[in-house]
Amino acid sequence: MLAMPTTEAKWSSTEENIAQSAFDAAFHRETRSMVAEAKRQAELSATPEDLWALNDFLSARRHYLDGKYDFHHESLVFVLAQLAKEGWLELSELDGLSADKIAKIRVLTLM
């Protein structure tokens, strides 16, 4: 599981809804990409070893994504920044968050 830094940021219900929507959209984008890669690997599989490699890929991705997509207020700024930095989330999807949160997320995407 990924160890994310934490922050004491307070989230209004509106901000929480915006963050949840953006978070969910990023999750769906990343999992769609993973499904496409799994299908590609499955189509190329010709041996049992290829299937075991696909199983290993899926197991590793599940573990990684379960840790990464953890919606807790304490680490949410960092998670959203990571998702934006990786290209799974557009900063415009966070419109409506406080200027302070947006600024922190923008700075973190540069690190």
C-alpha positions in Angstrom: 0.0 0.0 0.0 1.3 3.5 -0.8 2.1 5.7 2.1 0.7 9.1 1.3 1.6 12.3 3.2 -1.3 13.9 5.0 -2.7 17.4 5.5 -5.1 19.0 7.9 -7.3 20.6 5.1 -11.0 21.0 5.8 -13.4 19.9 3.1 -16.8 21.4 2.6 -19.5 19.0 1.3 -19.4 20.8 -2.1 -15.6 20.3 -2.3 -16.0 16.7 -1.2 -18.4 16.1 -4.0 -16.1 17.8 -6.6 -13.2 15.8 -5.4 -15.1 12.5 -5.3 -16.3 13.1 -8.9 -12.8 13.9 -10.1 -11.4 10.9 -8.1 -14.0 8.5 -9.6 -13.3 9.8 -13.2 -9.6 9.3 -12.8 -10.2 5.8 -11.4 -12.4 4.8 -14.3 -9.8 6.2 -16.8 -7.0 4.3 -15.2 -8.9 1.0 -14.9 -10.1 1.3 -18.5 -6.4 1.6 -19.5 -5.6 -1.4 -17.4 -8.4 -3.5 -18.9 -7.1 -2.6 -22.4 -3.6 -3.7 -21.4 -4.9 -6.9 -19.9 -6.9 -7.7 -23.1 -3.8 -7.0 -25.2 -1.7 -9.3 -23.0 -4.4 -12.0 -23.1 -4.6 -11.9 -26.9 -0.9 -12.4 -27.1 -0.8 -15.2 -24.6 0.3 -18.5 -26.2 1.6 -20.5 -23.2 0.7 -21.1 -19.6 3.6 -18.9 -18.6 2.0 -16.0 -20.6 -1.2 -16.5 -18.5 0.8 -16.6 -15.3 2.5 -13.3 -16.3 -1.0 -11.8 -17.0 -2.1 -13.0 -13.6 0.9 -11.4 -12.0 0.3 -8.1 -13.9 -3.4 -8.1 -12.7 -2.5 -8.9 -9.1 0.2 -6.2 -9.0 -2.1 -3.6 -10.5 -4.9 -4.4 -8.2 -2.6 -4.0 -5.2 -1.3 -0.8 -6.5 -4.7 0.7 -7.4 -6.3 -0.4 -4.1 -3.6 1.6 -2.3 -3.5 4.6 -4.6 -7.3 5.2 -4.8 -7.9 5.7 -1.2 -10.4 8.6 -0.6 -9.4 10.0 2.8 -9.5 13.7 3.5 -6.1 13.6 5.1 -4.3 12.6 2.0 -6.7 13.7 -0.7 -4.7 16.8 -1.8 -1.7 14.5 -2.5 -3.7 11.8 -4.2 -5.4 14.4 -6.5 -2.0 15.9 -7.3 -0.6 12.5 -8.1 -3.5 11.7 -10.4 -3.1 15.0 -12.2 0.6 14.5 -12.6 0.1 11.0 -14.0 -2.5 12.3 -16.5 -5.5 10.5 -15.1 -7.1 13.8 -13.9 -7.4 17.3 -15.4 -7.0 20.2 -13.0 -10.1 21.7 -14.5 -12.1 18.8 -13.0 -11.3 20.3 -9.6 -12.9 23.7 -10.3 -14.9 24.7 -7.2 -12.2 23.6 -4.7 -10.8 26.4 -2.6 -8.0 28.4 -4.1 -5.7 27.1 -1.4 -6.3 23.5 -2.2 -5.9 24.1 -6.0 -2.6 25.9 -5.4 -1.3 23.0 -3.3 -2.4 20.5 -5.9 -0.7 22.5 -8.7 2.5 22.8 -6.8 2.6 19.1 -6.0 2.1 18.2 -9.6 5.4 19.9 -10.3 7.4 17.8 -7.8 
